[in-house]
Amino acid sequence: MKFRYDINAMRALAVTAVVLFHYKVDLIPGGFVGVDVFFAISGYLMTSIIMGRLAKGKFSIWEFYHDRAKRIVPGLLGMCFVLLAAGYLFLEPATYHYLGSTSIAALLFFSNFRFWEATGYFEPQSDVKWLLHTWSLSVEWQFYLAYPIILLGLYKFDKTRRHIIPILWSMALLSFLSCVWLSTNGPPSAFYLLPPRAWELIAGGIVALQFTNDGRRYSATRLASGLLFIGISIALYDKNLPWPYYWGLLPVVGTCLVIAANRADAPIFKNKLIQTIGVWAYSIYV
């Protein structure tokens, strides 16, 4: 894929927002929405990769899994190793045992289930869970396991191939409705589990398939609206809101608008510092 300066800049914005939120910077009480921005970006990129390779007859599901593992696992493994090495020297046995068990869950990509059973993301005791942030990596990996199989199955037959976009819209709608319901009836499930989070990733996939050939029509409006939506959610949201609920639409739709605007050449996106942070975003997040 052609390198997208705008998407890389969105990564920089997302990781900066998340980090500052966890350092309790008052100016961005909604910095946690950076994860939702990441989800939409991931959905866009994965759909572009999968459908691009399918169109060329070069898609291998095992190669796809290998590429994703090569991207995610080394940094995650290194981080867990450092924590376990330091914890061996400085932590009491009970805390170290918990760190070890959550490290295994993170490396096997089911830590979202561990934290779903234990505590809410915004509860005070979550501050002492060193690997809490790996829940989002587990959600992404679970999505990566299922999503290419779904797209491969739909692409295989002419009838379903012609309806991939409506099918993705239907999947996103069902996921979003479950997200809204669970946000008030089972908040930990809405936050940590893939089914109520899948719509955020699928939204990016819909952009990849539906907004590919429309040139620069309305691109300035899309870009400005998208950045405004993300900015509002970062500046005005806070951890007291039920999440994701309906509120999650604002950062996700905002991210999709920025991607659909396709203004990678905008000068603001090519700032060297922004691009560097974007390239390092995964490492910074981990």
N, C-alpha and C positions, 0 to 999 in steps of 0.2 A: 504494500500500500504506500501511496505517496504520503510523506510526512506532513502532518497537519499541525502548524504552529498554533492554531486556535485551540485544538484539542489538548495539546501539550500545556498551553497556558491555563486551560480549565483544570487540568491536573494540579498545576501549581496553586491555583486559587483554592481548590478543594482541600489539598493537604495542609495549606497554611491555615485555613479556617478550622480544620479539625484539631491541629496542634494548639492553636491559640485558645480554642474552646477548652481543651483539657488543662491548659495553664490558667484557666479562669480569667481571661481578659474580658473585661466588662463590655467593651465596645462591640463584641461579636458574640452575644449570648446564644445565637443560633448556629454557631460554627459546626455543630454536629451534622448539619445538612451536607457537609462536604462528602460524606459517605454516599449519600443519595446521588450526588453529582458523579462520583466514581462509578456507581452502578449503571447509570445511563450511558456513560462513556464506554464502559465495558460491553454493554449490550450492542452498542453501535459498532465497535471494533470487531467483536466476535462474529456478528452477523455479516459484516463486510468481508471478513476473512473466509468464513464458511461458504457463503454464497458465491464469492469470487472464485474459489477453488472448485466448487461444484459446477459452475458454468464452464470452466475449462476442462472438466473431467479429471481433475487432479486432487480431489479431496480424499484424504485418508484420515479416518477418525482417530487412529492410533498416533499418527503424526501430529494431529491437533492436540491430543492429550499430552504428548511429549513436549510440544512447544509451550503449552501452558505450565506444565510442571517445571520446565527449565527456567521459565520466567519467575515463578512464584516460590518454589521450594528452596533454592540456595539461600536467599536472604532470610526466609523464615527459619530455616534450619540453623543458620549462623546466629540469629538472635536468640533462639531457644538455648543453643549451646552456651552462649555467653552468660545468659541468665542462670542456667543450671550450675555452671562453673562458679560464678560469684555466689549463688545461693548456698552452695555446698560449704562455703567458708563462713557465711554471715547469717544464715537463717536457722531458726530453731527447727527441729525435725518435722513438726506438724505442718508448718508453713511450707517447708521444702518438699514434703510429700505432695501437698496440693499443687505446688508449682510443677512438680514432675508429672502429675496426672494431667494437668491442663496443657502441658507441653506436648504430651502424647496426643491429646485431643486436637490440638492446633495442627500438629504435623500430619495427622490423619484426616484433617478437615471435617471434624464434627464438634469443634469447640462451641459452635453456636448452640448445639443441643445441651452441652454442659452448662453454659451460662443461662440458657433458657430455663433450666430446672432450678437454678440456684438463686438468681437475683435479677432485678431490673437494671437496665443500663444506667439510669440516672439516680439510682439509690446511693446513699452515702457509702455503704460498704463496698460498692463497686470500685471505689478509688484504690483499694488495696489489691485488686485482682490484676496482676501485671500483664496477663495475656488476654484481657477482656477484648482488646481491639481486634483480635484474630477472628472474632465471630464473623466479621464481614468477609474475610478471606474464605472461610468455610462456606458461606452462602454463595460466593462467586464460584468456588470450585464445584459445588453441587450443581450449580447452574451449568457450568462447563461440561459436566458429565452428561446431563440430560439433553441440553439444547441442541447439540449437533445431531444427536440421534433423531430428534423430532424433525429438524430441518431436512435431514437426509431422507427420512421416510416420506415427508411431504414432497420433496423434489423428485422422488423416484417415479411418481405417476403423473401423467399429464393433467388429469383432472384436479388433483390436489396442488400441483405446481402452480396452476393458474390462480389458485385461491390462497396462496401462502400469506399474503398481507391481511385479508379478512380474517384468516384463522389466527394470526398473531394478535390482531385487534381483539378478537373474542377471548383469547387466552389472557391478554392484558386486562380486559374488563373484569373477567372472573377473579383474577388475582387481586385487582384493586378493590372489588366489592368485599372479598374476604378480608383484605387489609383494613378496610373501614370498619367492618363489623368487629373484628378481633381487637382493634385499637381501643374499643371501649368495653369489650366483653372478655378479652384475654390479652391484655397489653404485651406481656412478654412474648407470646406467640407471634403477634403482629410485628414485633421488633426483630426477633432473632431468626425466624424460620423462613425458608425459601418460598413456599407457596404464596404468602401474603407480601413478599418482597419482589417476586418475579416480575411484576408489572413494570418496575423501575428499569430493569434490564431489558425487558421486551420493548419498552418505549424507545430505547436507543436503537434496537433492531428495526423497528418500524421506520424510524428516520432513515436508516441505511437503505431500506428498500423502496421507500415512497418518495424520498426527496433527493433523488440522484440526478435527475435530468432537467431540472427546472431553472438552470442557469442562475442568474443573480436577481431573479424576481423577488422583490420585497426583502432583499438580503439585509439592508440597513435597518429596516423595521424589525426584522427577526432578531438581529444581533442586539440592538438596543433593548428590545423587550426582554430577551433572554437574560442579559446581564442585569437588567432591573429586577426581574423576578428573583434571581439568585441573590442579589444584593439585599433585597427586602427580607428574604427568608433568613439570611445570615444576621442581619442587623436587628430584626424585630421578633423573630421566634425565640423561644427559650425552652428549657427542659421541663417546664410545667405544662406544656401542651401535650395532649395525647398524641402519640407518634407511632407510625407515620400519618394515619388517619387521612382526612382530606388535605391536611397541611402539606403533606409530601408532594402534592401535585406541583406546587410553586417551584421548588428547585429542580425537579425532574423535567417539567415542561420548559423551564428556563434553559436547562442544559440542552435539551433537544432543539430548541430554537436557535441557540448559538451554533450547534453543529449543522443544522439545516441552513443557516445563513451562509456557511462555507466562505467566510471572509478570513482565510488563513493569512492573507497578505496584509491585514490591518497592522499598522505600525505598532500599536500597543501590544500585540501578541508576539512581536519579534524582539522585545526587550531581552537582553542577554540574561539578566538576573532571573526574570520570569521563566525563560526557557530552561535555565539550569535547574531551577527548583522543580519544574515539570519533569525533566529527565530523572531527577532524583526522587520523585514523589513517592514511589513505592518503598524505597529504602527509608525515607523519612517517616512514612506511615508506620512501617514495621518497627 
